[in-house]
Amino acid sequence: MIVGIGIDLIEVERVKKALDEHPRFSDRVFTPEEIRYSSGKKNAAQHLAARFAAKEAFFKALGRRVPWTDVGVVNLESGQPVLEVKNAETMGFSRAHLSLSHLKSYAQAIVVLEN
């Protein structure tokens, strides 16, 4: 049964600006794995923006916020992105589905939570 759906769209430039102007932004918002993965990409801000959108979509699906770094996006060997959520078993869902998409200027994410 679906217990929550969330979607988020963000401008890549907004994330890039936050990264450039606030040195601690990335450590406050992203997990070490997200930073490592994205920093190895040609356009790191684009990949971090997609992960930011995933966190916002998750918050919307859950119906509340949790600490930013309690939610992270990792990629399976196949390349499929999945959410890793600390203490997920206490949040009222048993499975999270994630889809990411990004273009040069925008990134978006959709999260569906199931019980």
DSSP file (Angstrom, degrees, kcal/mol; ACC not computed):
  #  RESIDUE AA STRUCTURE BP1 BP2  ACC     N-H-->O    O-->H-N    N-H-->O    O-->H-N    TCO  KAPPA ALPHA  PHI   PSI    X-CA   Y-CA   Z-CA
    1    1 A M              0   0    0      0, 0.0   114,-2.7     0, 0.0     2,-0.4   0.000 360.0 360.0 360.0 135.9    0.0    0.0    0.0
    2    2 A I  E     +A  114   0A   0    112,-0.2   112,-0.3     1,-0.1     3,-0.1  -0.613 360.0 175.2 -76.0 128.8    1.3    3.5   -0.9
    3    3 A V  E     +     0   0A   0    110,-2.8     2,-0.3    -2,-0.4   111,-0.2   0.492  64.4   4.7-111.4  -8.4    1.7    5.6    2.2
    4    4 A G  E     -A  113   0A   0    109,-1.3   109,-3.1     2,-0.0     2,-0.4  -0.909  49.7-164.7-174.0 146.3    3.3    8.7    0.6
    5    5 A I  E     +A  112   0A   0     -2,-0.3     2,-0.3    55,-0.2   107,-0.2  -0.999  16.1 176.9-134.7 135.2    4.3   10.3   -2.7
    6    6 A G  E     -A  111   0A   0    105,-2.7   105,-2.8    -2,-0.4     2,-0.3  -0.991   7.1-175.6-139.3 148.8    6.6   13.3   -3.1
    7    7 A I  E     -A  110   0A   0     -2,-0.3     2,-0.3   103,-0.2   103,-0.2  -0.990   3.9-177.6-140.0 147.0    8.1   15.2   -6.0
    8    8 A D  E     -A  109   0A   0    101,-2.2   101,-2.2    -2,-0.3     2,-0.4  -0.996   9.2-167.6-148.0 144.2   10.6   18.0   -6.2
    9    9 A L  E     +A  108   0A   0     -2,-0.3     2,-0.3    99,-0.2    99,-0.2  -0.997  15.3 177.3-129.9 132.7   12.1   20.1   -9.0
   10   10 A I  E     -A  107   0A   0     97,-2.9    97,-2.4    -2,-0.4     2,-0.4  -0.984  32.8-113.9-139.4 148.6   15.1   22.4   -8.4
   11   11 A E  E >>  -A  106   0A   0     -2,-0.3     4,-1.1    95,-0.2     3,-0.7  -0.682  21.3-142.0 -78.1 129.7   17.3   24.7  -10.5
   12   12 A V  H 3> S+     0   0    0     93,-2.4     4,-2.5    -2,-0.4     3,-0.3   0.881 100.7  60.3 -58.5 -39.7   20.8   23.3  -10.7
   13   13 A E  H 3> S+     0   0    0     92,-0.5     4,-2.6     1,-0.2    -1,-0.2   0.832  97.9  58.5 -60.6 -33.3   22.2   26.9  -10.4
   14   14 A R  H <> S+     0   0    0     -3,-0.7     4,-1.8     2,-0.2    -1,-0.2   0.910 109.9  42.7 -63.6 -42.3   20.5   27.3   -7.0
   15   15 A V  H  X S+     0   0    0     -4,-1.1     4,-2.5    -3,-0.3    -2,-0.2   0.910 113.1  52.8 -69.4 -42.4   22.5   24.3   -5.6
   16   16 A K  H  X S+     0   0    0     -4,-2.5     4,-2.4     1,-0.2    -2,-0.2   0.912 109.3  49.8 -59.1 -42.8   25.7   25.5   -7.4
   17   17 A K  H  X S+     0   0    0     -4,-2.6     4,-2.6     2,-0.2     5,-0.2   0.909 110.5  49.3 -63.2 -43.1   25.3   28.9   -5.8
   18   18 A A  H  X S+     0   0    0     -4,-1.8     4,-1.9     1,-0.2     7,-0.3   0.901 111.9  49.1 -63.1 -40.6   24.8   27.4   -2.3
   19   19 A L  H  < S+     0   0    0     -4,-2.5    -2,-0.2     1,-0.2    -1,-0.2   0.899 115.4  43.9 -64.2 -41.2   27.8   25.2   -2.8
   20   20 A D  H  < S+     0   0    0     -4,-2.4    -2,-0.2    -5,-0.2    -1,-0.2   0.864 121.1  37.7 -72.7 -37.4   30.0   28.2   -3.9
   21   21 A E  H  < S+     0   0    0     -4,-2.6    -2,-0.2     1,-0.2    -1,-0.2   0.681 117.7  46.1 -92.2 -19.4   28.8   30.7   -1.3
   22   22 A H    ><  -     0   0    0     -4,-1.9     3,-2.1    -5,-0.2     4,-0.4  -0.847  63.5-166.6-130.1  95.2   28.4   28.4    1.8
   23   23 A P  T 3  S+     0   0    0      0, 0.0     4,-0.3     0, 0.0     3,-0.3   0.767  89.4  47.7 -54.6 -31.2   31.4   26.1    2.3
   24   24 A R  T 3> S+     0   0    0      1,-0.2     4,-2.0     2,-0.1     5,-0.2   0.508  84.7  95.0 -89.6  -3.6   29.6   23.9    4.9
   25   25 A F  H <> S+     0   0    0     -3,-2.1     4,-1.9    -7,-0.3     5,-0.3   0.918  83.5  49.3 -53.4 -49.4   26.5   23.5    2.8
   26   26 A S  H  > S+     0   0    0     -4,-0.4     4,-2.7    -3,-0.3    -1,-0.2   0.893 111.9  47.9 -62.8 -39.8   27.5   20.2    1.3
   27   27 A D  H  4 S+     0   0    0     -4,-0.3    -1,-0.2     1,-0.2    -2,-0.2   0.809 113.5  48.3 -70.9 -28.7   28.5   18.7    4.6
   28   28 A R  H  < S+     0   0    0     -4,-2.0    41,-0.4    -3,-0.2    -1,-0.2   0.798 125.1  27.4 -78.2 -29.0   25.2   19.8    6.2
   29   29 A V  H  < S+     0   0    0     -4,-1.9     2,-0.3    -5,-0.2    -2,-0.2   0.796 114.0  55.0-105.3 -35.5   23.0   18.5    3.4
   30   30 A F  S  < S-     0   0    0     -4,-2.7    39,-0.1    -5,-0.3    42,-0.1  -0.754  73.4-121.3-111.4 149.8   24.7   15.6    1.7
   31   31 A T     >  -     0   0    0     -2,-0.3     4,-2.2    40,-0.2     5,-0.2  -0.414  34.7-108.4 -76.3 159.3   26.2   12.3    3.0
   32   32 A P  H  > S+     0   0    0      0, 0.0     4,-2.6     0, 0.0     5,-0.2   0.871 121.6  54.0 -56.3 -36.5   29.8   11.6    2.4
   33   33 A E  H  > S+     0   0    0      2,-0.2     4,-2.7     1,-0.2     5,-0.2   0.901 107.5  49.6 -65.9 -40.6   28.8    9.0   -0.2
   34   34 A E  H  > S+     0   0    0      2,-0.2     4,-2.4     1,-0.2     5,-0.2   0.906 112.8  47.3 -64.2 -41.2   26.7   11.6   -2.1
   35   35 A I  H  X S+     0   0    0     -4,-2.2     4,-2.5     2,-0.2    -2,-0.2   0.927 113.4  48.1 -65.8 -45.0   29.6   14.1   -2.1
   36   36 A R  H  X S+     0   0    0     -4,-2.6     4,-0.8    -5,-0.2    -2,-0.2   0.938 114.2  46.0 -60.7 -48.3   32.1   11.4   -3.3
   37   37 A Y  H >< S+     0   0    0     -4,-2.7     3,-0.7     1,-0.2    -2,-0.2   0.941 117.0  43.2 -60.3 -49.4   29.9   10.2   -6.1
   38   38 A S  H >< S+     0   0    0     -4,-2.4     3,-1.9     1,-0.2    -1,-0.2   0.852 105.5  61.0 -70.0 -35.5   29.0   13.6   -7.3
   39   39 A S  H 3< S+     0   0    0     -4,-2.5    -1,-0.2     1,-0.3    -2,-0.2   0.727  99.0  59.5 -66.8 -18.7   32.5   15.1   -7.1
   40   40 A G  T << S+     0   0    0     -4,-0.8    -1,-0.3    -3,-0.7     2,-0.2   0.421  92.7  89.1 -85.8   1.8   33.6   12.4   -9.6
   41   41 A K  S X  S-     0   0    0     -3,-1.9     3,-0.6     1,-0.1     4,-0.1  -0.661  85.1-119.5-101.2 156.2   31.2   13.7  -12.2
   42   42 A K  T 3  S+     0   0    0      1,-0.3     2,-0.6    -2,-0.2     3,-0.1   0.901 112.7  31.5 -59.0 -43.7   31.7   16.4  -14.8
   43   43 A N  T >> S+     0   0    0      1,-0.2     4,-1.3     2,-0.0     3,-0.7  -0.751  71.4 174.9-117.4  82.1   28.9   18.6  -13.4
   44   44 A A  H <> S+     0   0    0     -2,-0.6     4,-2.6    -3,-0.6     5,-0.2   0.864  77.3  58.1 -57.0 -40.1   28.9   17.8   -9.7
   45   45 A A  H 3> S+     0   0    0      1,-0.2     4,-2.5     2,-0.2    -1,-0.2   0.864 102.3  55.1 -61.3 -36.0   26.3   20.5   -9.0
   46   46 A Q  H <> S+     0   0    0     -3,-0.7     4,-1.6     2,-0.2    -1,-0.2   0.913 111.4  43.4 -63.2 -43.1   23.8   18.8  -11.3
   47   47 A H  H  X S+     0   0    0     -4,-1.3     4,-1.6     2,-0.2    -2,-0.2   0.870 114.6  49.2 -72.8 -37.4   24.2   15.4   -9.5
   48   48 A L  H  X S+     0   0    0     -4,-2.6     4,-2.5     2,-0.2    -2,-0.2   0.870 107.4  56.0 -68.2 -35.6   24.0   17.1   -6.1
   49   49 A A  H  X S+     0   0    0     -4,-2.5     4,-2.7    -5,-0.2    -2,-0.2   0.907 105.8  51.0 -61.7 -41.1   20.9   19.0   -7.2
   50   50 A A  H  X S+     0   0    0     -4,-1.6     4,-1.8     1,-0.2    -1,-0.2   0.892 111.6  47.8 -63.3 -38.4   19.2   15.7   -8.1
   51   51 A R  H  X S+     0   0    0     -4,-1.6     4,-1.9     2,-0.2    -2,-0.2   0.858 109.8  52.3 -70.8 -35.6   20.1   14.3   -4.6
   52   52 A F  H  X S+     0   0    0     -4,-2.5     4,-2.3     2,-0.2    -2,-0.2   0.935 109.9  49.3 -61.7 -46.2   18.8   17.5   -3.0
   53   53 A A  H  X S+     0   0    0     -4,-2.7     4,-2.7     1,-0.2    56,-0.2   0.867 107.6  55.2 -61.4 -36.6   15.5   17.0   -4.9
   54   54 A A  H  X S+     0   0    0     -4,-1.8     4,-2.3     2,-0.2    -1,-0.2   0.905 108.2  48.0 -63.4 -41.3   15.4   13.4   -3.7
   55   55 A K  H  X S+     0   0    0     -4,-1.9     4,-2.6     2,-0.2    -2,-0.2   0.929 113.0  47.5 -65.0 -45.2   15.6   14.5   -0.1
   56   56 A E  H  X S+     0   0    0     -4,-2.3     4,-2.1     2,-0.2    -2,-0.2   0.912 112.3  49.8 -62.6 -42.3   12.9   17.1   -0.6
   57   57 A A  H  X S+     0   0    0     -4,-2.7     4,-2.5     1,-0.2    -1,-0.2   0.895 110.3  51.3 -63.3 -39.2   10.7   14.6   -2.4
   58   58 A F  H  X S+     0   0    0     -4,-2.3     4,-2.8     2,-0.2     5,-0.3   0.934 107.9  51.4 -62.5 -46.2   11.2   12.1    0.5
   59   59 A F  H  X>S+     0   0    0     -4,-2.6     4,-2.1     1,-0.2     5,-1.1   0.902 111.5  48.2 -57.5 -41.4   10.3   14.8    3.1
   60   60 A K  H  <5S+     0   0    0     -4,-2.1   -55,-0.2     2,-0.2    -1,-0.2   0.915 112.7  47.2 -66.1 -43.3    7.1   15.4    1.1
   61   61 A A  H  <5S+     0   0    0     -4,-2.5    -2,-0.2     1,-0.2    -1,-0.2   0.888 115.9  45.4 -65.2 -38.5    6.2   11.7    0.8
   62   62 A L  H  <5S-     0   0    0     -4,-2.8    -1,-0.2     2,-0.2    -2,-0.2   0.802 105.4-130.3 -74.2 -30.4    7.0   11.2    4.6
   63   63 A G  T  <5S+     0   0    0     -4,-2.1     2,-0.3    -5,-0.3    -3,-0.2   0.570  78.2  51.4  88.9  10.1    5.0   14.3    5.6
   64   64 A R  S   <S-     0   0    0     -5,-1.1     2,-0.3    -6,-0.2    -1,-0.2  -0.977  82.6-100.9-164.8 165.8    7.8   15.6    7.8
   65   65 A R        -     0   0    0     -2,-0.3    -9,-0.0    -3,-0.1     3,-0.0  -0.667  27.1-176.6 -94.3 151.1   11.5   16.5    7.8
   66   66 A V        -     0   0    0     -2,-0.3     5,-0.1     1,-0.0    -7,-0.1  -0.840  52.7 -61.1-128.8 169.9   14.3   14.5    9.2
   67   67 A P    >   -     0   0    0      0, 0.0     3,-2.2     0, 0.0     4,-0.3  -0.280  50.3-123.4 -55.8 138.4   17.9   15.5    9.4
   68   68 A W  G >  S+     0   0    0      1,-0.3     3,-1.5     2,-0.2   -37,-0.1   0.873 109.6  50.8 -50.3 -45.7   19.3   16.0    5.8
   69   69 A T  G 3  S+     0   0    0    -41,-0.4    -1,-0.3     1,-0.3   -40,-0.1   0.451  92.5  75.2 -81.9   2.7   22.1   13.6    6.2
   70   70 A D  G <  S+     0   0    0     -3,-2.2    16,-2.6     1,-0.1     2,-0.4   0.554  96.1  57.9 -81.3  -8.9   19.7   10.8    7.5
   71   71 A V  E <  S+C   85   0B   0     -3,-1.5     2,-0.3    -4,-0.3    14,-0.2  -0.986  70.3 167.0-123.4 127.6   18.6   10.5    3.9
   72   72 A G  E     -C   84   0B   0     12,-2.5    12,-3.2    -2,-0.4     2,-0.5  -0.978  29.8-133.0-140.8 154.3   21.0    9.6    1.1
   73   73 A V  E     +C   83   0B   0     -2,-0.3     2,-0.3    10,-0.2    10,-0.2  -0.921  27.2 174.9-106.4 127.8   21.0    8.5   -2.5
   74   74 A V  E     -C   82   0B   0      8,-2.5     8,-3.0    -2,-0.5     2,-0.5  -0.900  25.0-126.9-124.2 158.7   23.3    5.7   -3.5
   75   75 A N  E     -C   81   0B   0     -2,-0.3     5,-0.1     6,-0.2    -2,-0.0  -0.909  16.7-134.3-110.0 132.2   23.5    3.9   -6.8
   76   76 A L    >   -     0   0    0      4,-3.0     3,-2.1    -2,-0.5     6,-0.0  -0.234  39.4 -95.3 -68.3 169.3   23.2    0.2   -7.3
   77   77 A E  T 3  S+     0   0    0      1,-0.3    -1,-0.1     2,-0.1    -2,-0.0   0.820 128.7  58.6 -57.1 -30.8   25.8   -1.5   -9.5
   78   78 A S  T 3  S-     0   0    0      2,-0.1    -1,-0.3     1,-0.1    -3,-0.0   0.623 121.6-109.3 -72.6 -13.1   23.2   -1.2  -12.3
   79   79 A G  S <  S+     0   0    0     -3,-2.1    -2,-0.1     1,-0.3    -1,-0.1   0.238  71.8 143.1  99.9 -11.8   23.2    2.5  -11.9
   80   80 A Q        -     0   0    0     -5,-0.1    -4,-3.0     1,-0.1    -1,-0.3  -0.433  49.0-129.8 -64.2 128.6   19.7    2.6  -10.3
   81   81 A P  E     -C   75   0B   0      0, 0.0    17,-0.3     0, 0.0     2,-0.3  -0.606  30.0-179.7 -79.9 140.9   19.4    5.3   -7.6
   82   82 A V  E     -C   74   0B   0     -8,-3.0    -8,-2.5    -2,-0.3     2,-0.4  -0.969  26.3-114.7-136.6 154.0   18.0    4.1   -4.3
   83   83 A L  E     -C   73   0B   0     -2,-0.3     2,-0.5    13,-0.3   -10,-0.2  -0.716  17.6-161.2 -88.5 136.5   17.3    5.9   -1.0
   84   84 A E  E     -C   72   0B   0    -12,-3.2   -12,-2.5    -2,-0.4     2,-0.5  -0.988  15.9-174.5-112.2 122.6   19.2    5.0    2.2
   85   85 A V  E >   -C   71   0B   0     -2,-0.5     3,-1.2   -14,-0.2   -14,-0.2  -0.972  22.3-130.2-124.9 123.4   17.3    6.2    5.2
   86   86 A K  T 3  S+     0   0    0    -16,-2.6   -16,-0.1    -2,-0.5    -2,-0.0  -0.498  94.3   4.0 -67.8 136.8   18.6    6.0    8.8
   87   87 A N  T >  S+     0   0    0     -2,-0.2     3,-1.8     1,-0.1    -1,-0.3   0.792  80.6 155.1  59.1  32.0   16.0    4.5   11.2
   88   88 A A  G X > +     0   0    0     -3,-1.2     3,-2.0     1,-0.3     5,-0.7   0.841  62.9  67.4 -57.4 -34.8   13.6    3.9    8.3
   89   89 A E  G 3 5S+     0   0    0      1,-0.3     3,-0.3    -4,-0.2    -1,-0.3   0.689 100.2  49.9 -62.9 -17.7   11.9    1.1   10.2
   90   90 A T  G < 5S+     0   0    0     -3,-1.8    -1,-0.3     1,-0.2    -2,-0.2   0.372  94.9  74.9 -99.4   4.2   10.5    3.6   12.7
   91   91 A M  T < 5S-     0   0    0     -3,-2.0    -1,-0.2     2,-0.3    -2,-0.1   0.419 107.6-103.3-102.8   2.1    9.1    6.0   10.1
   92   92 A G  T   5S+     0   0    0     -3,-0.3     2,-0.3     1,-0.3    -3,-0.1   0.695  88.3  88.9  89.7  18.1    6.0    4.1    8.9
   93   93 A F      < -     0   0    0     -5,-0.7    -2,-0.3     1,-0.1    -1,-0.3  -0.982  49.4-165.0-142.1 156.8    7.1    2.7    5.6
   94   94 A S  S    S+     0   0    0     20,-3.3     2,-0.3    -2,-0.3    21,-0.2   0.584  76.4  30.4-115.0 -15.7    8.8   -0.5    4.5
   95   95 A R  E     -B  114   0A   0     19,-1.7    19,-2.9    -7,-0.1     2,-0.4  -0.996  59.4-159.8-148.1 138.8   10.0    0.4    1.0
   96   96 A A  E     -B  113   0A   0     -2,-0.3     2,-0.4    17,-0.2   -13,-0.3  -0.973   5.5-160.9-120.9 132.8   11.0    3.5   -0.8
   97   97 A H  E     -B  112   0A   0     15,-2.9    15,-2.0    -2,-0.4     2,-0.4  -0.912  13.0-171.4-110.2 139.5   11.0    4.0   -4.6
   98   98 A L  E     -B  111   0A   0     -2,-0.4     2,-0.4   -17,-0.3    13,-0.2  -0.992  13.9-177.9-135.9 137.9   13.1    6.7   -6.2
   99   99 A S  E     -B  110   0A   0     11,-2.1    11,-2.2    -2,-0.4     2,-0.3  -0.996  11.0-169.5-132.7 131.6   13.4    8.2   -9.7
  100  100 A L  E     +B  109   0A   0     -2,-0.4     2,-0.3     9,-0.2     9,-0.2  -0.870   7.6 174.3-117.2 150.9   15.8   11.0  -10.6
  101  101 A S  E     +B  108   0A   0      7,-2.2     7,-3.2    -2,-0.3     2,-0.3  -0.975   3.6 179.3-151.4 143.6   16.2   13.1  -13.7
  102  102 A H  E     -B  107   0A   0     -2,-0.3     5,-0.2     5,-0.2     2,-0.2  -0.999   9.6-176.9-148.9 148.1   18.3   16.0  -14.5
  103  103 A L        -     0   0    0      3,-3.2   -91,-0.1    -2,-0.3    -2,-0.0  -0.603  55.2 -79.7-120.8-175.6   19.0   18.4  -17.4
  104  104 A K  S    S+     0   0    0     -2,-0.2     3,-0.0     1,-0.2   -58,-0.0   0.896 128.5  22.4 -56.5 -41.7   21.6   21.2  -17.7
  105  105 A S  S    S+     0   0    0    -93,-0.1   -93,-2.4     1,-0.1   -92,-0.5   0.649 122.7  43.0-104.4 -17.7   19.4   23.6  -15.7
  106  106 A Y  E     -A   11   0A   0    -95,-0.3    -3,-3.2   -94,-0.1     2,-0.3  -0.933  50.3-169.1-134.7 152.7   17.0   21.5  -13.6
  107  107 A A  E     -AB  10 102A   0    -97,-2.4   -97,-2.9    -2,-0.3     2,-0.3  -0.986  13.7-178.2-134.6 147.1   17.0   18.3  -11.5
  108  108 A Q  E     -AB   9 101A   0     -7,-3.2    -7,-2.2    -2,-0.3     2,-0.3  -0.970   8.2-167.4-143.8 160.2   13.9   16.5  -10.2
  109  109 A A  E     -AB   8 100A   0   -101,-2.2  -101,-2.2    -2,-0.3     2,-0.4  -0.995   6.8-159.4-146.6 149.0   13.1   13.5   -8.1
  110  110 A I  E     -AB   7  99A   0    -11,-2.2   -11,-2.1    -2,-0.3     2,-0.4  -0.997  11.0-169.9-127.6 135.0   10.0   11.4   -7.3
  111  111 A V  E     -AB   6  98A   0   -105,-2.8  -105,-2.7    -2,-0.4     2,-0.4  -0.990   5.0-171.4-126.7 133.7    9.7    9.3   -4.2
  112  112 A V  E     -AB   5  97A   0    -15,-2.0   -15,-2.9    -2,-0.4     2,-0.4  -0.995  10.0-157.8-122.7 126.5    7.0    6.7   -3.5
  113  113 A L  E     -AB   4  96A   0   -109,-3.1  -110,-2.8    -2,-0.4  -109,-1.3  -0.882   8.6-167.1-106.5 135.6    6.8    5.1    0.0
  114  114 A E  E      AB   2  95A   0    -19,-2.9   -20,-3.3    -2,-0.4   -19,-1.7  -0.873 360.0 360.0-119.2 152.7    5.1    1.8    0.6
  115  115 A N              0   0    0   -114,-2.7  -113,-0.1    -2,-0.3    -1,-0.1   0.364 360.0 360.0-105.0 360.0    4.0    0.1    3.8
